[in-house]
Amino acid sequence: MQIAVLGAGLIGKTIAQDLAREAGFAVTSIDRDAAALAQLTAAAPVQGITADLRALATFDQLLAGFDLVICAVPGFMGFETLRKIIAAGKPVVDISFFAEDPYALDELARTQNITAVVDCGVAPGLGNIIAGQMQARLDTMERYVCYVGGLPQVRTWPFAYKAVFSPRDVIEEYVRPARYVEHGVDVVRPALSDVELLDFPGVGTLEAFNTDGLRTLRHT
């Protein structure tokens, strides 16, 4: 299988490296940063293509020959990048965490007869998958709360936090209004609202608060 990973940042390069270790996958990383690509291709059996994704009107030629695309670009360019991938007729898994409504691309994906899995990171992403598994396997599920964070091995004040993906998107996550469902009703709250304290043995006391992490789970 030929796989294109768009974006060679903190997460994109890791995805490319992990996929390249699997038998049967030929992985190509596409990014405008030639230095980042050189570092990645030297460290793993990954091909590199230097391209400015924002400058391309379409991805038809860029993605020709690929069977699957991973969209790992920064959030501010995620929606438009995803639109171009879908318009090129390629199935895609997206982790970019953009602000726009992904359902705005539903009709295009249906027209192109492709599958687009959006917001497939940790949370949103893995948290949604876990919720789906619980709903499918349990008799009933009345409430689902997901806690997630970037916990450093060594806590350093004032934040005691580790940015495990694009710092720009980390900030975006903590300023965007949090949308979730409470008693079957859509609720919008300010980011960082409703602070609560959680105690974990061996870790200590952590702060938790609302973020916009449910995404498509609000509707599915």
C-alpha positions in Angstrom: 0.0 0.0 0.0 1.2 3.4 -0.9 0.7 5.9 1.9 1.2 9.7 1.8 1.7 11.5 5.1 1.0 15.3 4.7 3.1 17.2 7.3 6.5 16.2 8.8 6.0 17.9 12.2 6.1 16.3 15.6 3.2 14.0 14.9 3.5 13.6 11.2 7.0 12.4 11.2 6.2 9.9 14.0 3.2 8.5 12.0 5.4 8.1 9.0 8.1 6.3 11.0 5.6 4.0 12.6 3.9 3.1 9.3 7.3 2.6 7.6 8.0 -0.2 10.1 5.0 -2.2 9.0 5.4 -4.8 6.2 3.5 -3.9 3.0 3.5 -0.1 3.5 5.5 2.2 1.3 5.4 5.6 3.0 6.0 9.1 1.5 6.2 12.2 3.7 5.2 15.5 2.0 6.1 18.9 3.6 7.5 22.3 2.5 10.4 22.0 5.0 13.2 20.3 3.2 15.4 20.0 6.3 12.6 18.2 8.2 12.2 15.8 5.4 15.9 15.1 5.1 16.0 14.3 8.8 13.0 12.0 8.6 14.2 10.1 5.5 17.6 9.6 7.1 16.0 8.1 10.2 13.5 5.8 8.5 12.7 4.1 5.2 10.5 7.0 4.1 10.5 8.9 0.8 10.2 12.6 0.9 8.5 15.2 -1.4 9.0 18.9 -0.8 5.8 20.8 -1.6 4.0 23.8 -0.2 0.5 22.4 0.3 -1.1 25.8 0.7 0.2 26.9 -2.7 -1.3 24.0 -4.7 -4.8 24.6 -6.1 -5.5 20.8 -6.2 -3.8 17.6 -5.0 -4.7 15.5 -8.1 -1.2 15.3 -9.4 0.5 15.3 -6.0 -1.4 12.4 -4.6 -1.7 10.3 -7.8 -0.6 6.7 -7.1 -1.3 6.8 -3.4 -3.8 4.5 -1.8 -4.3 6.3 1.5 -3.5 9.8 2.8 -2.8 10.9 6.4 -3.4 14.6 7.0 -1.1 15.7 9.8 -0.9 19.4 9.0 -1.4 22.3 11.5 -5.0 23.0 12.4 -5.1 26.4 10.7 -4.7 24.7 7.3 -6.4 21.4 8.1 -9.8 22.0 6.7 -8.7 23.2 3.3 -6.0 20.5 3.1 -8.6 17.9 3.9 -10.9 19.3 1.2 -8.2 19.0 -1.4 -7.5 15.4 -0.4 -11.1 14.5 -0.7 -11.5 16.3 -4.0 -8.6 14.3 -5.3 -10.6 11.1 -4.5 -8.3 9.7 -1.8 -9.4 8.0 1.4 -7.9 10.0 4.3 -7.3 9.9 8.0 -7.0 13.4 9.5 -5.5 14.5 12.8 -5.3 18.2 12.2 -7.9 19.5 14.7 -9.2 22.3 12.6 -11.9 24.8 13.8 -14.3 24.3 10.9 -17.2 21.8 10.8 -16.0 18.6 9.1 -19.5 17.7 8.1 -19.3 20.5 5.6 -17.2 18.1 3.6 -19.6 15.1 3.9 -21.3 15.7 0.6 -18.0 16.0 -1.3 -16.7 12.8 0.3 -19.9 10.9 -0.7 -19.7 12.3 -4.2 -16.1 11.1 -4.4 -17.1 7.8 -2.8 -14.2 7.9 -0.3 -13.9 7.5 3.4 -12.6 10.4 5.5 -11.9 9.7 9.2 -11.5 13.1 10.8 -10.1 14.2 14.2 -8.3 10.8 14.7 -5.7 11.8 17.2 -5.8 11.0 20.9 -8.7 13.2 22.0 -10.5 13.8 19.8 -9.7 10.4 18.2 -8.8 7.6 20.5 -11.2 9.0 23.1 -14.1 8.7 20.5 -13.1 5.2 19.6 -13.1 4.1 23.2 -16.5 5.7 23.7 -17.8 3.8 20.7 -16.4 0.5 22.0 -18.0 1.0 25.4 -21.4 1.9 23.8 -21.2 -1.3 21.7 -20.1 -3.7 24.4 -22.0 -2.4 27.5 -25.7 -2.9 28.1 -26.2 0.8 28.6 -23.9 3.8 28.9 -25.4 6.8 30.6 -22.3 9.1 30.9 -18.9 9.4 29.3 -16.2 11.7 30.4 -12.7 11.7 28.8 -9.7 13.2 30.5 -6.5 13.7 28.5 -3.4 15.9 28.8 0.3 16.3 28.1 2.0 15.2 31.3 5.7 15.6 31.5 8.0 13.1 33.2 9.3 16.0 35.4 6.8 18.6 36.4 8.2 22.1 36.0 6.2 25.1 37.1 4.3 27.2 36.3 2.5 24.9 33.8 3.7 21.4 34.6 2.7 20.6 31.0 4.3 19.0 27.9 3.3 20.1 24.4 3.3 16.8 22.7 2.1 18.2 19.3 2.3 21.5 17.5 2.5 24.3 20.2 0.3 26.5 18.0 -2.4 23.9 18.0 -2.0 23.3 21.8 -2.8 27.0 22.3 -5.7 26.7 19.9 -7.1 23.9 21.9 -7.1 26.0 25.0 -8.8 29.1 23.6 -11.5 27.5 21.4 -14.9 27.3 23.0 -15.6 23.8 24.4 -18.6 22.0 22.8 -20.1 19.0 24.5 -23.4 17.2 25.2 -25.1 17.3 28.6 -28.4 15.4 29.2 -28.8 15.2 25.5 -28.4 18.9 24.9 -25.6 20.6 23.1 -23.6 22.9 25.5 -21.0 25.5 24.7 -18.7 26.6 27.4 -15.6 28.8 27.5 -12.3 26.9 27.2 -10.6 26.2 30.5 -13.9 26.5 32.4 -15.3 24.3 35.2 -11.9 23.5 36.7 -11.7 20.4 38.8 -8.9 18.7 40.7 -8.0 15.0 40.1 -5.6 13.0 42.2 -3.5 10.2 40.7 -1.3 8.0 42.9 2.4 8.5 42.0 1.5 11.6 39.9 -0.1 14.0 42.2 -2.9 16.5 41.9 -3.9 17.6 38.4 -6.2 20.3 37.1 -8.9 19.3 34.5 -11.1 21.7 32.6 -13.4 21.9 29.5 -11.8 21.7 26.0 -13.3 21.2 22.5 -12.5 17.5 22.4 -15.7 15.7 21.6 -16.0 16.9 18.0 -17.9 14.5 15.8 -18.8 12.4 18.9 -21.4 15.1 19.6 -23.4 13.8 16.6 -22.5 10.2 16.3 
